[in-house]
């Protein structure tokens, strides 16, 4: 396994083992490659707002996570931090499996930009977002 591949698997493990994932989003899956992250989630009623569709905060989380890990895939020594994130919501969803795809679009020494799209199980884009990320001073753990 290449060093980059080890880095990607470490990030995936870090994501899946986060307390919020285990508590609130147990059906989540993630796959990371260089400059790209794909996250899947089963829609469940516990994510619904009063109109019986998924709350925008879950859209945001999936988009931010996909963009974040696309950015962090290119940074092997420290965590990146979300400094801003803009989201567009296109359509409601209340069933199926969602897929968020994040792609790194720009990288300088300490600053990165990534985009993400969220798709329903029919492949329709239901939301999108763009995030800016900065390298932190927090080292990635040696073995997550």
Phi and psi in degrees as a GROMACS rama.xvg file:
@    title "Ramachandran Plot"
@    xaxis  label "Phi"
@    yaxis  label "Psi"
@TYPE xy
-72.2156  163.378  UNK-2
-58.9344  -42.2826  UNK-3
-63.1671  -42.0081  UNK-4
-61.7335  -39.9048  UNK-5
-62.9325  -40.2828  UNK-6
-61.274  -45.4215  UNK-7
-63.2846  -43.8859  UNK-8
-65.1597  -36.3407  UNK-9
-63.7115  -42.874  UNK-10
-64.0803  -40.7006  UNK-11
-61.1044  -45.0372  UNK-12
-63.458  -41.8556  UNK-13
-58.9144  -44.06  UNK-14
-64.8648  -50.5851  UNK-15
-67.4554  -27.8023  UNK-16
-89.2459  -3.22428  UNK-17
-62.433  141.168  UNK-18
-56.4113  -40.4136  UNK-19
-64.3453  -35.2404  UNK-20
-65.5221  -48.6358  UNK-21
-66.2765  -35.6561  UNK-22
-78.731  -52.5667  UNK-23
-105.141  -21.4927  UNK-24
-132.951  57.1508  UNK-25
-67.3773  -18.2987  UNK-26
-90.7401  10.6549  UNK-27
-73.0951  142.999  UNK-28
-128.133  158.357  UNK-29
-148.279  144.015  UNK-30
-139.341  129.636  UNK-31
-122.418  137.222  UNK-32
-133.608  177.894  UNK-33
-59.7021  115.976  UNK-34
74.5061  12.3091  UNK-35
-148.676  142.807  UNK-36
-141.412  138.796  UNK-37
-124.678  127.042  UNK-38
-123.635  134.419  UNK-39
-115.996  148.844  UNK-40
-151.771  133.414  UNK-41
-77.9597  131.408  UNK-42
-71.0904  129.856  UNK-43
-130.927  151.633  UNK-44
-58.298  -27.0404  UNK-45
-64.0726  -14.2047  UNK-46
-93.2523  1.08447  UNK-47
-82.7037  146.507  UNK-48
-91.4529  -172.591  UNK-49
-62.077  -18.7025  UNK-50
-96.4351  16.0725  UNK-51
63.8804  34.9702  UNK-52
-134.885  166.359  UNK-53
-65.3549  134.177  UNK-54
-66.8016  144.118  UNK-55
-59.0941  -25.0377  UNK-56
-64.4646  -29.5579  UNK-57
-75.6818  -38.4711  UNK-58
-56.1606  -49.9469  UNK-59
-57.281  -47.733  UNK-60
-59.1517  -46.2565  UNK-61
-63.9602  -44.1812  UNK-62
-66.0103  -46.1787  UNK-63
-62.7664  -43.7822  UNK-64
-62.5176  -43.6664  UNK-65
-64.6108  -44.3673  UNK-66
-66.6149  -43.3772  UNK-67
-56.4784  -49.8033  UNK-68
-73.9907  -26.5459  UNK-69
-63.4296  -42.5429  UNK-70
-67.9169  -47.5531  UNK-71
-68.4252  -17.7306  UNK-72
-63.003  -25.9158  UNK-73
-92.6479  -2.15664  UNK-74
-121.729  113.559  UNK-75
-100.253  -7.53608  UNK-76
-107.875  -30.3916  UNK-77
-135.017  165.385  UNK-78
-73.5985  150.931  UNK-79
-99.4115  158.02  UNK-80
-121.342  138.868  UNK-81
-71.1958  123.656  UNK-82
-102.008  -26.7008  UNK-83
-160.689  155.115  UNK-84
-152.564  128.307  UNK-85
-111.107  133.304  UNK-86
-124.231  143.543  UNK-87
-122.369  126.207  UNK-88
-104.261  126.949  UNK-89
-106.01  -39.0925  UNK-90
-154.521  150.732  UNK-91
-76.8773  158.004  UNK-92
-141.162  143.481  UNK-93
-140.945  13.15  UNK-94
-162.034  164.858  UNK-95
93.8938  -170.921  UNK-96
-110.966  133.051  UNK-97
-100.226  153.945  UNK-98
-133.766  122.521  UNK-99
-104.516  129.898  UNK-100
-120.182  118.513  UNK-101
-107.1  143.509  UNK-102
-136.651  131.207  UNK-103
-70.387  129.438  UNK-104
-111.642  -26.8969  UNK-105
-153.229  142.202  UNK-106
-146.785  129.298  UNK-107
-118.601  -164.85  UNK-108
-57.7424  -44.3706  UNK-109
-127.709  4.06252  UNK-110
-132.702  138.69  UNK-111
-137.633  151.588  UNK-112
-127.9  135.879  UNK-113
-138.102  151.258  UNK-114
-115.503  155.139  UNK-115
-144.353  146.575  UNK-116
-124.553  144.823  UNK-117
-114.152  128.982  UNK-118
-119.922  144.797  UNK-119
-83.3148  179.848  UNK-120
-69.5364  -13.1576  UNK-121
-91.1966  1.28508  UNK-122
84.8885  9.46694  UNK-123
-82.7641  136.899  UNK-124
-73.488  124.463  UNK-125
-109.817  -13.5259  UNK-126
-166.896  159.818  UNK-127
-148.478  164.333  UNK-128
-160.856  159.841  UNK-129
-130.863  131.995  UNK-130
-125.059  150.614  UNK-131
-111.09  139.299  UNK-132
-134.632  147.78  UNK-133
-127.773  146.369  UNK-134
-66.5721  137.395  UNK-135
-97.0189  -176.154  UNK-136
-99.6527  5.26028  UNK-137
-90.1439  113.726  UNK-138
-67.6181  144.191  UNK-139
-66.7978  140.57  UNK-140
-63.1174  146.029  UNK-141
-61.4191  -34.1678  UNK-142
-145.369  106.365  UNK-143
